[in-house]
């Protein structure tokens, strides 16, 4: 049976379209290779699928750049002139942006302000105020974090110091430490207590355990031991 003609139009089914592309691409590359071997021709094929994937073939005896150079020389055209012009335009835009940024930086340092209008000066002042506010907020945040960190360190050191004192008292086996207790606004030192008891009446003072003593937890903080002073 004779092979039926295939209508040349876009294949709507994506799977069938991809299969047809792969088959015909391989066939085209095979023909290009045969043309290179049989006729000593230099062939280059560049293909992009509908998904954007690149496929290319180049004769083993040449390179893509050599073919492009030969093409430009034969036709007397420059394939890169339009690309070069676009690069020049892009470079010019980047230089303008860089120049404006440098001028803005210098204006924020108090330079190049003679040509600024009142409105531009007002906008510049507002930008500087906003920048100072942001910097100050950041500075206060950093200071607060440092203060909190030092407080935690100080608390940790205090707890370690307290623990070491308790362990030292236990290791040395010292007797409980006593100290004078404030009573009705009278200082806890010896002189104040003696002045307080200088008038008539019984001379009594109270003693309690030192808070850092390891046996302190066995007694209630309010437990006091009173002793009469000898005349």
C-alpha positions as CSV (number, residue, x, y, z in Angstrom):
1,X,0.0,0.0,0.0
2,X,1.2,3.5,-0.8
3,X,2.1,5.7,2.1
4,X,-0.5,8.4,2.6
5,X,0.4,12.0,2.6
6,X,0.8,13.8,5.9
7,X,-0.9,17.2,6.1
8,X,1.7,19.8,7.0
9,X,0.2,21.6,10.0
10,X,0.8,22.0,13.7
11,X,0.3,18.8,15.6
12,X,-2.1,19.6,18.4
13,X,-1.4,16.6,20.6
14,X,1.7,17.5,22.8
15,X,2.9,13.9,23.0
16,X,2.7,13.2,19.3
17,X,4.3,16.6,18.5
18,X,7.3,15.8,20.7
19,X,7.7,12.3,19.2
20,X,7.6,13.7,15.7
21,X,10.1,16.4,16.6
22,X,12.5,13.8,18.0
23,X,12.3,11.5,15.0
24,X,12.7,14.3,12.4
25,X,15.5,15.9,14.4
26,X,17.5,12.7,14.4
27,X,16.8,12.2,10.7
28,X,17.9,15.8,9.9
29,X,21.1,15.4,11.9
30,X,21.8,12.1,10.1
31,X,21.4,13.8,6.7
32,X,23.7,16.6,7.8
33,X,26.4,14.1,8.8
34,X,26.1,12.3,5.5
35,X,26.4,15.6,3.6
36,X,29.5,16.4,5.6
37,X,31.2,13.0,4.9
38,X,30.1,12.6,1.3
39,X,30.6,16.2,0.1
40,X,33.2,17.5,2.5
41,X,30.8,20.3,3.4
42,X,30.7,22.3,6.6
43,X,27.2,22.1,8.1
44,X,25.8,23.6,11.3
45,X,22.3,23.1,12.6
46,X,20.8,24.9,15.6
47,X,17.4,23.8,16.8
48,X,15.1,24.8,19.7
49,X,12.2,22.6,20.7
50,X,8.8,24.0,21.7
51,X,9.9,23.5,25.3
52,X,13.0,25.7,24.7
53,X,15.5,22.8,24.7
54,X,18.6,23.4,22.5
55,X,19.8,20.8,20.0
56,X,22.7,21.5,17.6
57,X,24.9,19.8,15.1
58,X,28.2,21.0,13.8
59,X,30.6,19.4,11.3
60,X,33.6,17.8,13.1
61,X,36.0,19.8,10.9
62,X,34.8,23.2,12.0
63,X,33.2,25.2,14.9
64,X,30.2,27.3,15.3
65,X,32.3,30.5,15.6
66,X,34.2,29.7,12.4
67,X,31.0,29.2,10.5
68,X,29.6,32.5,11.8
69,X,32.8,34.4,10.9
70,X,32.8,32.8,7.4
71,X,29.1,33.8,7.0
72,X,29.8,37.4,8.0
73,X,32.8,37.6,5.7
74,X,30.9,36.1,2.8
75,X,27.9,38.4,3.1
76,X,29.7,41.5,4.4
77,X,27.5,41.8,7.4
78,X,28.1,42.1,11.2
79,X,25.9,39.8,13.2
80,X,27.0,41.4,16.5
81,X,26.5,45.1,15.7
82,X,23.0,45.2,17.1
83,X,24.1,43.3,20.2
84,X,27.1,45.6,20.6
85,X,24.8,48.7,20.4
86,X,22.4,47.3,23.0
87,X,25.4,46.7,25.3
88,X,26.6,50.2,24.8
89,X,23.2,51.6,25.6
90,X,23.0,49.4,28.7
91,X,26.5,50.6,29.8
92,X,25.4,54.2,29.4
93,X,22.4,53.6,31.6
94,X,24.5,51.9,34.3
95,X,26.9,54.8,34.3
96,X,24.1,57.3,34.8
97,X,22.7,55.3,37.7
98,X,26.2,55.1,39.2
99,X,26.7,58.9,38.8
100,X,23.4,59.6,40.5
101,X,24.1,57.3,43.4
102,X,27.5,58.9,43.9
103,X,25.9,62.4,43.9
104,X,23.3,61.3,46.4
105,X,25.9,59.9,48.7
106,X,27.9,63.1,48.6
107,X,24.8,65.2,49.2
108,X,24.1,63.1,52.4
109,X,27.7,64.0,53.4
110,X,26.9,67.7,53.0
111,X,28.5,68.2,49.5
112,X,27.1,69.3,46.1
113,X,24.1,71.0,47.6
114,X,24.4,74.4,45.9
115,X,22.3,73.3,42.9
116,X,19.5,71.8,45.0
117,X,16.1,73.5,45.1
118,X,14.2,74.1,48.3
119,X,12.0,71.1,47.7
120,X,15.0,68.9,47.0
121,X,16.6,70.1,50.2
122,X,13.4,69.4,52.2
123,X,13.3,65.9,50.8
124,X,16.9,65.4,51.6
125,X,16.4,66.6,55.2
126,X,13.4,64.2,55.6
127,X,15.5,61.3,54.2
128,X,18.3,62.1,56.7
129,X,15.8,62.3,59.6
130,X,14.3,58.9,58.7
131,X,17.8,57.4,58.4
132,X,18.8,58.8,61.8
133,X,15.6,57.4,63.4
134,X,16.3,54.0,61.9
135,X,19.9,54.0,63.1
136,X,18.9,55.2,66.6
137,X,16.3,52.5,66.9
138,X,18.8,49.9,65.8
139,X,21.3,51.2,68.3
140,X,18.9,51.1,71.2
141,X,17.9,47.6,70.2
142,X,21.5,46.5,70.3
143,X,22.1,48.2,73.7
144,X,19.0,46.5,75.1
145,X,20.2,43.1,73.9
146,X,23.6,43.7,75.5
147,X,22.1,44.7,78.8
148,X,19.9,41.6,78.9
149,X,22.9,39.5,78.1
150,X,25.0,41.0,80.9
151,X,22.1,40.7,83.3
152,X,21.9,37.0,82.6
153,X,25.6,36.6,82.9
154,X,25.6,38.5,86.2
155,X,22.8,36.3,87.6
156,X,24.6,33.2,86.5
157,X,27.8,34.3,88.2
158,X,25.9,35.2,91.4
159,X,24.3,31.8,91.5
160,X,27.7,30.1,91.0
161,X,29.2,32.3,93.7
162,X,26.4,31.4,96.2
163,X,26.8,27.7,95.4
164,X,30.6,27.9,95.9
165,X,30.1,29.6,99.3
166,X,27.7,26.9,100.5
167,X,30.1,24.1,99.3
168,X,33.0,25.9,101.1
169,X,31.1,26.1,104.4
170,X,30.2,22.4,104.2
171,X,33.7,21.4,103.3
172,X,35.3,23.5,106.2
173,X,32.6,22.5,108.7
174,X,32.3,26.0,110.1
175,X,29.7,26.9,112.7
176,X,26.7,28.9,111.7
177,X,27.3,32.6,111.3
178,X,25.3,35.0,113.3
179,X,24.5,38.7,112.7
180,X,22.6,41.5,114.4
181,X,19.0,41.9,113.3
182,X,17.4,45.3,112.6
183,X,14.6,46.1,115.0
184,X,12.2,49.1,114.6
185,X,14.5,51.1,112.3
186,X,17.6,50.5,114.4
187,X,20.7,49.7,112.3
188,X,22.1,46.2,112.5
189,X,25.6,47.2,113.5
190,X,26.9,46.9,117.0
191,X,27.2,50.7,117.8
192,X,23.6,51.3,116.8
193,X,22.4,48.5,118.9
194,X,24.3,49.7,121.9
195,X,22.9,53.2,121.5
196,X,19.4,51.8,121.2
197,X,19.8,50.0,124.4
198,X,21.5,52.9,126.2
199,X,18.4,53.9,128.1
200,X,16.9,52.1,130.9
201,X,15.3,48.7,130.6
202,X,16.6,45.3,129.7
203,X,19.3,45.2,127.0
204,X,18.3,42.5,124.6
205,X,19.6,41.8,121.1
206,X,18.6,39.2,118.6
207,X,20.8,36.9,116.4
208,X,19.9,34.9,113.4
209,X,21.7,32.6,111.0
210,X,23.5,34.1,108.0
211,X,21.5,33.7,104.8
212,X,24.4,32.0,103.0
213,X,24.8,29.3,105.7
214,X,24.0,25.8,104.4
215,X,21.8,25.0,107.4
216,X,19.7,28.0,106.8
217,X,17.1,25.9,105.0
218,X,16.3,24.0,108.1
219,X,15.1,27.1,110.0
220,X,12.4,29.5,109.2
221,X,13.7,33.0,108.1
222,X,11.8,34.6,111.0
223,X,13.3,32.3,113.7
224,X,15.3,34.5,116.0
225,X,17.5,33.8,119.0
226,X,17.6,36.5,121.6
227,X,20.2,37.0,124.3
228,X,20.3,39.5,127.2
229,X,23.3,41.9,127.3
230,X,25.4,41.7,130.4
231,X,25.7,44.9,132.4
